[in-house]
Amino acid sequence: MTNNFRKKSILIVVLAVFLMACSLTGLLPGRDKDTASSGEYRSEVGGYSFKPIEGYELIEFYGITQMMAPGGNDETGPMIAMMGAKQEEKLDNQKLLGNMKESLPDAKFSKPKKVKVDGKAGLDIKLEDYEDEDVMGRLVIVMVEPTQHFVLLGVAPKAEWKALNKNYEKVLKSIKFFEPKEMSFDEDIYDDGYIVSPDDFDFEPGQFSTYDEDGQLHQWAVSAVASSQYGDEGWSAKQAVGEPDVEDCQDDIFAWASSSSNTVEWIELTYETPVIPFEVTVVQSYNPSQVVDITVIAEDGTEFSVYEGSPETTQYCPAYLTVSIETTTEIYVNKVRVTIDQSELGLGWNEIDAVELVGMPRLGSYGPTDPTPFFAGGMDFAGDVPEGKGFLTTGPYRKYLSVPINEVVALEPIIGPLKSSSGGLKPRADHKDTYVFDIGGDMKAYVSITTSGLVYKKTIGPVNQVDMGVEFDSDTYDQLAQLQKDMNYQLPYTLVAQILGSPGLIIWDQIQDDGSRRTEYYWFNSKGDAMWVAAYNGLITGYAGISFMPKN
């Protein structure tokens, strides 16, 4: 698939004039990807969908979609095209047609006929002998709203017009309208409509790496390869190189996307400096939470799976999937492979903007090593954890809460009939199965056991906003972050729970291979803001963390 139109196409001449005639300010840049495999093509940018004609070559650029018939040529078709967008001026169908006639003095317009498209009133016009070409054309224009227009154009040599017109009718009857997607775009555009693609990245040493106060190195990738990519420039693997650069949640050329939208794919990223890995963060900028595996790769090629999951929907986008890593040996990693499964949910492309690797390089320090917490002023904060409120008191969640970790237990009396969800994934050598059950709030719980029946992990996904009867803001986060620093990065979880007035939603509870216990908690306030902490053996340490995530 290409991302530009034929330069001399009569179609572009007509539509280019159409754009100028509309005084567009809301034309939404970006190219939508082919979804014809589902029987419908949907242009999010243009605000319309339709059923493509089988055998026609379909391309889209800036919300303008073109279908070229087999054997068609750039000058006369046969081809069908359409575009939709918003314009600044409020128009009706007659005013829009008048603008086009003024801008196309050489075209012969027939007397317009009334037509309905998806219930919206429009005008149906025939075009003949445009710019001395022996062609015929048909134009349907519709003001979907006073500031949203749509045009459907068909062009063919006179001898082939009858056949094209039949297909034109099929497309016309299949059209549906919706609100065009708002986007922003800063790229330069050549006069002939071709996108100026980003140049190949040229890196300076250390350009994408910084050290934090604990001596940990935070790195963004310097190169990437993938199982497939949607384009050689936009949506290619190299778009996941460097820091995140996609604004907001959107389909964007500056993120990696696979060639197809319903497949299992992977992207492998390389980092400048090998490190003992502590954390990986995957920044997903479109249709997030379809990541099913994250694997880190050592210098010698040895692979270690550090995350396995299932595709799930989430209300957060862009989404930052952060995985904390506990290592028991000195292994230096310089690659990360992220696998996505787009075949289950039907959401479309799971686009990845960037992937961060955090760890300790050679000759560095692993951060705090004293296992004894430091309490300022000799105070002991190991008090009671507050009682939960709201969702935390519901029966399904308390059922999840009652599943013991690091014990052999009969699960069916606790969670009900066992439903397997792990498929062929084995996050550890002695993994037997993972069972799933609903806990309310459009969330599911997952409980993983070993071959001996030992419960070694329980998680929740997707994590959705629920009522927890707590209030906090960014100032609360600043207080907790400063407290963690003052306590030499040995902050007890119990103190966080007391400050927030709630035990929090346990979204991850796992016994690590080295016997340590990793637990992650979420709190939501009434605005939908979230607070997240990760604790190891009850302590929020230098290589765990606290995050505040505003809803917006």
C-alpha positions as CSV (number, residue, x, y, z in Angstrom):
1,M,0.0,0.0,0.0
2,T,1.3,3.5,-0.9
3,N,0.6,6.7,1.0
4,N,0.4,9.1,-1.8
5,F,-1.8,9.7,-4.9
6,R,-0.8,9.7,-8.5
7,K,0.5,13.2,-9.2
8,K,-1.4,13.9,-12.4
9,S,-4.6,12.2,-11.6
10,I,-7.7,14.1,-12.7
11,L,-9.2,13.0,-9.4
12,I,-6.6,15.0,-7.4
13,V,-7.1,18.1,-9.6
14,V,-10.8,18.0,-8.8
15,L,-10.4,17.3,-5.1
16,A,-7.6,19.8,-4.7
17,V,-9.8,22.5,-6.1
18,F,-12.6,21.2,-3.9
19,L,-10.4,21.7,-0.8
20,M,-9.6,25.3,-1.7
21,A,-13.3,26.0,-2.5
22,C,-14.2,24.9,1.0
23,S,-11.6,27.1,2.7
24,L,-10.6,24.2,4.9
25,T,-9.1,24.7,8.3
26,G,-10.1,21.4,9.8
27,L,-8.7,19.0,7.2
28,L,-7.3,16.3,9.4
29,P,-3.9,15.1,8.3
30,G,-2.8,11.5,8.6
31,R,-3.5,8.3,6.7
32,D,-5.9,5.6,7.8
33,K,-5.0,2.0,7.3
34,D,-6.9,-0.5,5.2
35,T,-9.6,-2.3,7.1
36,A,-11.2,-3.8,4.0
37,S,-10.6,-7.3,5.4
38,S,-13.6,-6.8,7.7
39,G,-15.8,-5.9,4.7
40,E,-15.8,-2.2,5.6
41,Y,-13.3,0.6,5.1
42,R,-13.4,3.3,7.8
43,S,-11.7,6.6,7.4
44,E,-11.4,8.0,10.9
45,V,-9.8,11.2,9.5
46,G,-12.5,11.7,6.9
47,G,-15.5,10.8,9.0
48,Y,-17.0,8.2,6.7
49,S,-17.0,4.4,6.1
50,F,-17.9,2.3,3.0
51,K,-17.6,-1.1,1.4
52,P,-14.7,-1.3,-1.0
53,I,-15.1,-2.7,-4.5
54,E,-13.4,-6.1,-4.8
55,G,-10.3,-6.0,-7.1
56,Y,-9.9,-2.2,-6.9
57,E,-6.6,-0.7,-5.6
58,L,-7.5,1.2,-2.5
59,I,-5.3,4.0,-1.0
60,E,-5.9,6.8,1.4
61,F,-4.1,10.1,2.0
62,Y,-5.3,12.9,4.3
63,G,-8.9,11.6,4.5
64,I,-9.1,11.3,0.7
65,T,-9.7,7.7,-0.4
66,Q,-9.1,6.5,-3.9
67,M,-10.1,3.2,-5.5
68,M,-8.5,2.5,-8.9
69,A,-10.1,-0.1,-11.2
70,P,-7.9,-2.8,-12.7
71,G,-6.1,-1.4,-15.7
72,G,-7.0,2.2,-14.8
73,N,-4.6,5.0,-15.6
74,D,-3.6,8.2,-13.9
75,E,-5.4,10.5,-16.4
76,T,-8.8,9.1,-16.9
77,G,-9.5,6.2,-14.4
78,P,-11.7,4.3,-14.1
79,M,-11.6,5.3,-10.4
80,I,-13.9,6.2,-7.5
81,A,-12.8,8.6,-4.7
82,M,-14.2,10.3,-1.7
83,M,-13.2,12.7,1.0
84,G,-14.7,14.1,4.1
85,A,-13.6,16.8,6.4
86,K,-14.6,19.9,8.4
87,Q,-14.4,23.4,7.2
88,E,-14.5,26.7,8.9
89,E,-17.4,28.3,7.0
90,K,-20.9,27.1,7.5
91,L,-22.3,25.9,4.1
92,D,-25.3,24.2,2.6
93,N,-25.3,21.9,-0.5
94,Q,-26.2,24.7,-2.9
95,K,-23.5,27.0,-1.6
96,L,-20.9,24.2,-1.8
97,L,-21.8,23.4,-5.3
98,G,-21.6,27.0,-6.3
99,N,-18.1,27.3,-4.9
100,M,-17.0,24.3,-6.9
101,K,-18.5,25.6,-10.2
102,E,-16.6,28.9,-9.7
103,S,-13.4,27.0,-9.1
104,L,-13.8,24.6,-12.1
105,P,-14.9,26.8,-15.0
106,D,-13.8,24.2,-17.6
107,A,-16.0,21.4,-16.2
108,K,-19.6,20.8,-17.4
109,F,-22.0,20.3,-14.5
110,S,-25.4,18.8,-15.1
111,K,-28.5,20.0,-13.3
112,P,-28.2,18.6,-9.8
113,K,-30.6,16.0,-8.5
114,K,-31.5,15.4,-4.9
115,V,-30.1,12.3,-3.3
116,K,-30.0,10.9,0.3
117,V,-26.7,9.4,1.7
118,D,-27.0,7.7,5.1
119,G,-30.1,9.8,5.6
120,K,-28.4,13.1,4.8
121,A,-29.6,15.3,2.0
122,G,-27.1,15.8,-0.9
123,L,-26.8,16.7,-4.6
124,D,-26.0,14.3,-7.4
125,I,-24.2,15.9,-10.4
126,K,-22.8,14.5,-13.7
127,L,-19.4,15.8,-15.0
128,E,-18.4,15.7,-18.7
129,D,-15.3,16.7,-20.8
130,Y,-13.2,18.0,-17.9
131,E,-10.0,19.7,-19.3
132,D,-10.6,18.3,-22.8
133,E,-10.4,14.7,-21.6
134,D,-12.8,12.2,-23.2
135,V,-14.1,11.2,-19.8
136,M,-17.3,11.2,-17.8
137,G,-17.7,11.8,-14.1
138,R,-20.2,11.8,-11.3
139,L,-20.1,13.9,-8.2
140,V,-22.3,13.5,-5.1
141,I,-21.8,16.2,-2.4
142,V,-23.3,16.1,1.1
143,M,-23.2,18.6,3.9
144,V,-23.3,16.1,6.7
145,E,-23.3,19.1,9.1
146,P,-23.0,22.8,8.4
147,T,-19.3,22.5,9.0
148,Q,-18.7,18.9,7.8
149,H,-18.8,18.0,4.1
150,F,-18.5,14.8,2.1
151,V,-17.9,14.3,-1.6
152,L,-18.0,11.1,-3.7
153,L,-16.4,11.3,-7.2
154,G,-16.4,8.8,-10.0
155,V,-14.3,9.2,-13.2
156,A,-13.9,6.9,-16.3
157,P,-13.5,7.0,-20.0
158,K,-16.9,7.3,-21.7
159,A,-16.6,3.7,-23.0
160,E,-16.2,2.4,-19.5
161,W,-18.5,4.7,-17.7
162,K,-21.5,2.3,-17.5
163,A,-19.5,-0.4,-15.6
164,L,-17.9,2.1,-13.3
165,N,-21.3,3.7,-12.5
166,K,-22.7,0.4,-11.2
167,N,-19.8,0.1,-8.7
168,Y,-20.3,3.8,-7.9
169,E,-23.9,3.0,-6.9
170,K,-22.7,0.2,-4.6
171,V,-20.3,2.4,-2.8
172,L,-22.8,5.2,-2.5
173,K,-25.4,2.9,-0.8
174,S,-22.8,1.6,1.7
175,I,-21.6,5.0,3.0
176,K,-22.0,5.8,6.7
177,F,-21.0,9.1,8.4
178,F,-19.5,9.9,11.8
179,E,-17.5,12.7,13.5
180,P,-14.1,13.1,11.8
181,K,-11.2,12.5,14.1
182,E,-9.4,15.5,15.5
183,M,-5.6,15.4,14.9
184,S,-2.7,17.8,14.9
185,F,0.2,17.7,12.5
186,D,3.5,19.6,12.2
187,E,5.1,18.0,9.2
188,D,5.9,20.0,6.1
189,I,3.9,19.0,2.9
190,Y,5.2,19.4,-0.6
191,D,3.0,21.1,-3.1
192,D,2.2,17.8,-4.9
193,G,0.8,16.3,-1.7
194,Y,3.6,13.9,-0.7
195,I,4.5,13.7,3.0
196,V,8.0,14.8,4.0
197,S,9.1,11.6,5.7
198,P,11.4,11.8,8.8
199,D,15.1,11.4,8.0
200,D,17.0,8.4,9.3
201,F,18.0,8.9,12.9
202,D,21.6,10.0,13.5
203,F,22.5,9.6,17.2
204,E,25.1,11.1,19.4
205,P,26.5,8.9,22.2
206,G,24.3,9.2,25.3
207,Q,21.6,11.1,23.4
208,F,18.8,8.9,24.7
209,S,20.1,8.0,28.2
210,T,20.2,9.7,31.6
211,Y,21.2,8.7,35.1
212,D,18.9,9.2,38.1
213,E,20.1,10.0,41.6
214,D,20.4,6.3,42.5
215,G,22.9,5.7,39.7
216,Q,20.3,3.9,37.5
217,L,20.6,4.5,33.8
218,H,17.3,5.3,31.9
219,Q,17.6,4.5,28.2
220,W,15.5,4.8,25.1
221,A,16.3,2.6,22.2
222,V,18.9,3.5,19.5
223,S,17.7,1.0,16.9
224,A,14.8,-1.4,16.3
225,V,13.7,-4.3,14.0
226,A,10.2,-5.8,13.8
227,S,8.3,-8.8,12.5
228,S,6.6,-6.4,10.1
229,Q,6.0,-2.7,9.7
230,Y,3.3,-0.6,8.0
231,G,5.6,1.6,6.1
232,D,9.3,2.3,5.3
233,E,9.1,5.6,7.1
234,G,5.9,6.3,8.9
235,W,4.8,3.5,11.3
236,S,8.2,1.8,10.7
237,A,10.1,0.0,13.4
238,K,12.5,3.0,13.7
239,Q,9.6,5.2,14.9
240,A,9.9,3.4,18.2
241,V,13.5,4.5,18.6
242,G,14.3,7.4,20.9
243,E,12.0,9.2,23.4
244,P,8.2,9.2,23.0
245,D,7.1,11.7,20.4
246,V,3.4,11.0,19.8
247,E,1.1,13.6,21.2
248,D,-2.0,12.3,22.9
249,C,-3.7,9.1,21.9
250,Q,-3.9,8.7,18.2
251,D,-2.9,6.8,15.1
252,D,0.4,8.5,14.3
253,I,3.2,8.0,11.8
254,F,5.7,8.5,14.6
255,A,4.9,5.2,16.3
256,W,5.6,1.6,15.1
257,A,2.6,-0.3,13.7
258,S,2.7,-3.7,12.1
259,S,1.6,-4.3,8.5
260,S,-1.7,-5.9,9.6
261,S,-4.1,-5.0,12.3
262,N,-5.2,-8.5,13.4
263,T,-2.0,-10.5,13.8
264,V,0.6,-11.4,16.5
265,E,3.7,-9.3,16.0
266,W,6.9,-8.3,17.8
267,I,9.4,-5.4,17.8
268,E,12.9,-5.8,19.1
269,L,14.8,-2.7,20.4
270,T,18.5,-2.3,21.0
271,Y,20.0,0.0,23.6
272,E,23.4,1.7,23.7
273,T,24.6,0.5,27.1
274,P,24.1,-3.0,28.6
275,V,22.6,-2.9,32.1
276,I,21.4,-5.1,34.8
277,P,17.7,-4.6,34.1
278,F,15.4,-3.2,36.8
279,E,12.5,-1.9,34.8
280,V,11.0,-1.8,31.3
281,T,8.3,0.7,30.2
282,V,6.4,0.2,27.0
283,V,4.7,3.5,25.7
284,Q,1.6,2.6,23.7
285,S,0.0,5.5,21.8
286,Y,-2.9,3.8,20.0
287,N,-5.2,0.9,21.0
288,P,-3.0,0.0,24.0
289,S,-2.9,-3.1,26.3
290,Q,-2.5,-5.8,23.6
291,V,1.0,-6.5,24.8
292,V,1.3,-10.3,25.7
293,D,5.0,-10.7,26.3
294,I,8.1,-8.7,27.1
295,T,11.5,-10.4,26.9
296,V,14.9,-8.9,27.7
297,I,17.9,-10.2,25.9
298,A,21.4,-10.3,27.3
299,E,24.6,-9.5,25.4
300,D,25.2,-13.2,24.7
301,G,21.7,-13.7,23.3
302,T,20.2,-15.3,26.3
303,E,16.5,-14.4,26.6
304,F,14.5,-13.8,29.8
305,S,10.7,-13.4,29.7
306,V,9.8,-10.7,32.3
307,Y,6.1,-10.2,31.5
308,E,3.2,-12.2,30.1
309,G,-0.3,-11.1,29.8
310,S,-3.5,-11.2,27.8
311,P,-5.0,-8.5,25.4
312,E,-7.3,-6.3,27.3
313,T,-9.1,-3.0,26.9
314,T,-8.1,0.1,29.0
315,Q,-9.4,3.6,29.5
316,Y,-5.9,5.0,29.6
317,C,-4.2,6.1,26.4
318,P,-1.4,6.8,25.9
319,A,-0.7,3.8,28.2
320,Y,2.6,3.2,30.0
321,L,3.1,-0.5,30.7
322,T,5.8,-0.6,33.4
323,V,7.3,-4.0,34.4
324,S,9.6,-4.2,37.4
325,I,12.4,-6.8,37.1
326,E,14.1,-8.6,40.0
327,T,17.4,-10.2,39.0
328,T,19.3,-12.8,41.1
329,T,22.4,-13.0,38.9
330,E,24.6,-10.4,37.2
331,I,23.1,-10.3,33.7
332,Y,23.7,-7.4,31.3
333,V,20.8,-6.7,28.9
334,N,21.0,-4.5,25.8
335,K,17.8,-5.6,23.9
336,V,14.1,-5.7,24.7
337,R,11.5,-7.6,22.6
338,V,7.8,-6.7,22.9
339,T,5.1,-9.0,21.5
340,I,1.6,-7.9,20.8
341,D,-1.5,-9.9,20.0
342,Q,-4.0,-7.9,17.9
343,S,-6.0,-11.0,16.9
344,E,-8.3,-11.2,20.0
345,L,-10.1,-7.9,20.7
346,G,-10.6,-6.5,17.2
347,L,-9.3,-3.1,18.3
348,G,-6.9,-2.6,15.4
349,W,-3.3,-1.5,15.4
350,N,-1.6,-1.5,18.8
351,E,1.0,1.2,18.1
352,I,4.2,1.5,20.2
353,D,5.8,4.9,20.5
354,A,8.9,4.1,22.6
355,V,10.3,1.6,25.1
356,E,12.4,2.6,28.0
357,L,15.0,0.3,29.7
358,V,16.1,1.1,33.2
359,G,19.0,-0.6,34.9
360,M,22.5,-0.5,36.4
361,P,25.5,-0.4,34.0
362,R,28.8,-1.9,34.8
363,L,30.9,-0.3,37.5
364,G,27.7,1.0,39.0
365,S,25.9,0.4,42.2
366,Y,22.6,-1.5,42.6
367,G,21.1,1.2,44.9
368,P,20.1,0.6,48.5
369,T,21.3,-2.7,49.9
370,D,20.5,-2.4,53.6
371,P,17.4,-4.5,54.1
372,T,16.6,-2.7,57.4
373,P,14.2,0.2,56.8
374,F,15.5,3.6,57.9
375,F,12.8,5.5,59.9
376,A,13.5,9.2,60.4
377,G,13.7,10.2,64.0
378,G,13.5,6.6,65.1
379,M,9.7,6.5,64.4
380,D,8.1,3.2,63.6
381,F,5.5,3.5,60.9
382,A,4.5,-0.2,60.8
383,G,1.0,0.6,61.9
384,D,-2.3,-1.0,60.8
385,V,-3.5,-0.7,57.2
386,P,-6.9,1.2,56.9
387,E,-10.1,-0.6,56.0
388,G,-11.1,-0.5,52.4
389,K,-14.2,1.4,51.2
390,G,-16.4,1.3,48.1
391,F,-15.3,-1.3,45.5
392,L,-12.8,-2.7,47.9
393,T,-15.7,-4.0,50.1
394,T,-17.5,-5.8,47.3
395,G,-17.8,-9.6,47.4
396,P,-16.0,-10.4,44.1
397,Y,-13.0,-8.3,45.0
398,R,-12.8,-9.7,48.5
399,K,-12.9,-13.2,46.9
400,Y,-9.9,-12.2,44.9
401,L,-8.3,-10.7,48.0
402,S,-8.7,-14.0,49.9
403,V,-6.7,-16.0,47.5
404,P,-3.5,-16.7,49.4
405,I,0.0,-16.2,47.9
406,N,2.8,-18.7,48.3
407,E,0.4,-21.4,49.5
408,V,-0.9,-24.6,48.1
409,V,-4.7,-24.2,48.2
410,A,-7.8,-25.5,46.5
411,L,-9.0,-22.6,44.4
412,E,-12.4,-23.8,43.3
413,P,-14.0,-23.2,46.7
414,I,-12.7,-19.7,46.7
415,I,-13.1,-18.4,43.1
416,G,-15.7,-20.9,41.7
417,P,-15.3,-23.1,38.6
418,L,-11.8,-22.9,37.2
419,K,-11.5,-21.2,33.8
420,S,-8.0,-21.4,32.2
421,S,-6.6,-18.4,30.4
422,S,-2.9,-19.0,30.0
423,G,-2.9,-21.0,26.8
424,G,0.6,-22.0,25.9
425,L,2.4,-19.3,27.8
426,K,4.8,-20.4,30.5
427,P,6.1,-17.4,32.5
428,R,8.2,-19.8,34.6
429,A,9.4,-23.4,34.2
430,D,7.0,-24.9,36.8
431,H,4.0,-22.9,35.7
432,K,0.9,-25.1,35.4
433,D,-2.0,-22.7,34.6
434,T,-3.6,-19.3,35.1
435,Y,-7.3,-19.1,36.0
436,V,-9.5,-16.1,35.3
437,F,-12.7,-14.8,36.9
438,D,-14.8,-11.6,37.0
439,I,-14.4,-9.2,39.9
440,G,-16.7,-6.4,38.8
441,G,-16.0,-3.0,37.4
442,D,-15.3,-4.6,34.0
443,M,-12.2,-6.1,35.4
444,K,-11.0,-9.7,35.6
445,A,-8.7,-11.4,38.1
446,Y,-6.0,-13.9,37.1
447,V,-4.5,-16.5,39.5
448,S,-1.4,-18.4,38.5
449,I,-0.3,-21.7,40.1
450,T,2.7,-24.0,39.7
451,T,2.6,-27.7,38.9
452,S,2.5,-28.4,42.7
453,G,-0.6,-26.2,43.1
454,L,1.3,-23.3,44.7
455,V,-0.3,-19.9,44.1
456,Y,2.6,-17.8,43.0
457,K,0.9,-14.8,41.4
458,K,-2.5,-13.0,41.2
459,T,-3.2,-10.0,39.1
460,I,-6.1,-7.8,37.8
461,G,-6.6,-6.6,34.3
462,P,-7.7,-4.3,32.8
463,V,-7.4,-1.8,35.7
464,N,-10.5,0.5,35.6
465,Q,-11.5,3.4,37.7
466,V,-13.6,2.3,40.7
467,D,-15.0,4.1,43.7
468,M,-12.6,3.7,46.6
469,G,-13.8,6.6,48.9
470,V,-10.4,8.3,48.9
471,E,-9.2,11.8,47.8
472,F,-5.7,12.8,46.9
473,D,-3.9,15.1,44.4
474,S,-0.5,15.8,43.0
475,D,0.5,17.4,46.3
476,T,-0.1,14.1,48.0
477,Y,2.2,12.5,45.5
478,D,4.9,15.1,46.1
479,Q,4.6,14.3,49.9
480,L,5.0,10.6,49.3
481,A,7.9,11.0,46.9
482,Q,9.7,13.3,49.3
483,L,9.0,10.9,52.2
484,Q,10.5,8.0,50.1
485,K,13.6,10.0,49.5
486,D,13.9,11.1,53.2
487,M,13.7,7.5,54.2
488,N,16.6,6.4,52.0
489,Y,14.2,4.8,49.5
490,Q,12.9,2.3,52.1
491,L,9.3,3.5,52.4
492,P,6.9,1.1,54.0
493,Y,3.7,0.4,52.0
494,T,1.7,0.6,55.3
495,L,2.7,4.3,55.6
496,V,1.5,5.0,52.1
497,A,-1.8,3.3,52.9
498,Q,-2.2,5.3,56.1
499,I,-1.6,8.6,54.3
500,L,-4.0,7.8,51.5
501,G,-6.6,6.3,54.0
502,S,-7.1,3.1,52.1
503,P,-5.3,-0.2,51.5
504,G,-5.6,0.3,47.7
505,L,-6.5,-2.0,44.9
506,I,-4.0,-4.9,44.7
507,I,-3.4,-5.2,40.9
508,W,-0.3,-7.5,41.1
509,D,0.9,-9.8,43.9
510,Q,3.6,-12.3,43.1
511,I,6.3,-14.4,44.6
512,Q,9.5,-13.9,42.6
513,D,12.0,-16.6,41.7
514,D,14.3,-15.4,44.5
515,G,11.5,-15.7,47.0
516,S,10.8,-12.0,47.4
517,R,7.3,-10.7,47.1
518,R,6.3,-8.0,44.6
519,T,3.0,-6.2,45.2
520,E,1.5,-3.3,43.1
521,Y,-1.4,-1.1,44.3
522,Y,-3.7,1.4,42.7
523,W,-5.8,4.1,44.3
524,F,-8.5,6.2,42.4
525,N,-9.9,9.5,43.6
526,S,-13.3,10.8,42.6
527,K,-11.9,12.7,39.7
528,G,-10.4,9.5,38.2
529,D,-6.8,10.4,39.0
530,A,-4.7,7.3,40.0
531,M,-1.9,6.7,42.4
532,W,0.3,3.6,41.8
533,V,3.0,2.1,44.0
534,A,5.2,-1.1,43.7
535,A,6.5,-2.7,46.9
536,Y,9.0,-5.4,47.4
537,N,8.6,-7.3,50.7
538,G,6.4,-4.4,51.9
539,L,8.9,-1.7,51.0
540,I,8.8,0.9,48.2
541,T,12.5,1.0,47.4
542,G,14.9,2.7,45.1
543,Y,14.1,0.4,42.3
544,A,10.4,0.3,42.9
545,G,8.4,3.4,42.7
546,I,5.4,5.8,43.2
547,S,3.5,7.3,40.3
548,F,0.6,9.9,40.1
549,M,-1.5,9.6,36.9
550,P,-4.0,12.4,36.3
551,K,-7.1,11.1,34.4
552,N,-6.4,13.6,31.6
